[in-house]
């Protein structure tokens, strides 16, 4: 007689934090698995549950995954000690970089290896904690997942994963098409369609905003404007950056506003020196926005020849790349981008994760 399948339990501690990129990925993957479970008929599928700390069960809309809310609040101790007690005997799935070291069996997703880089801009204590704990979490996992082959190689070179390596589960990006574009954002910011290039602002050194700011310095790309999504001018200047005087700061944007900015931009400029996946370029291409990026990190792997590339240290290269877009045919660039980006869907990612978890629940 075949033994019962091990229960699959998602680590829900990420729901206690702000909704950053990693947390959004974790939430969306769980939603996709829930949809597959709800549609599944017949046996052979393990039971699934999501365990969350106290006060973190609100707003969940899950049809088939059992939600278990603990009576203790979220802390590091909760994740490392309390969660293993609650998940005893189950396959614990950790989708947001952190996992309890002592629990086995488990699956852990590490989104990148930025904490290994000197220019990560992480506080030293956080970097030290990740450097000490992440190898322990990875090596005590039945399977380690990451979001690109590039990230897998970085985790291997850094000694985070053992000889088994990390398996690639690419992110989806088609969530950006689920919200209708809010074109009022252009009027609010006082910008015109095709009159600006888009940049995600960040004070982190590896995001390399400086090369784009230098490309626009002194009105070199007038009348093209630079629209910066995210932090305000003061936050970037406090980090030693010098945004152009006429840059437009859009602040944080929801998906509706961001879709409108993508659809009307001349290009997305993405100068990051390293990325575990690189979600904004894929979102932009889905929305018909050409991408100019630094050929670094996972971006060439993810975007292939559908993006144009510029030297991360050469402002003039960014000016030339943007000028070539302005003077060349636009339609082939858009078509190539949309074709490339169409492969990164949440349905595909969810199905891959569901299959992997069912397989692991049978093996462990």
DAHUGI-V868518 format. One line per field, one symbol per residue. ss: DSSP state (H for helix, E for strand, C for the rest). A space follows every 10 residues. Layout:
ss = ???
This chain:
ss = CCCCCCCEEE ECHHHHCCCC HHHHHHHHHH HHHHHHHHHC CCCCCCCEEE EECCCCCCCC CCCCCEEEEC CCCCCHHHHH HHHHHHCCCC EEEECCCCCC CCCCCEEEEC CCCHHHCCCC CCCHHHHHHH HHHHHHHHHC CCEEEECCHH HHHHHHHCCC CCCCCCEECC CCCHHHHCCC CCCHHHHHHC CCCCCEEEEE CCCCHHHCHH HHHHHHHHHC CCCCEEEEEC CCHHHHHHCC CCCCCCCEEE ECCCHHHHHH HHHHCCEEEE CCCCCCCCHH HHHHHHCCCC EEECCCCCHH HHHHHHCEEC CCCCHHHHHH HHHHHHHCCC HHHHHHHHHH HCCCCHHHHH HHHHHHHHHH HHHC
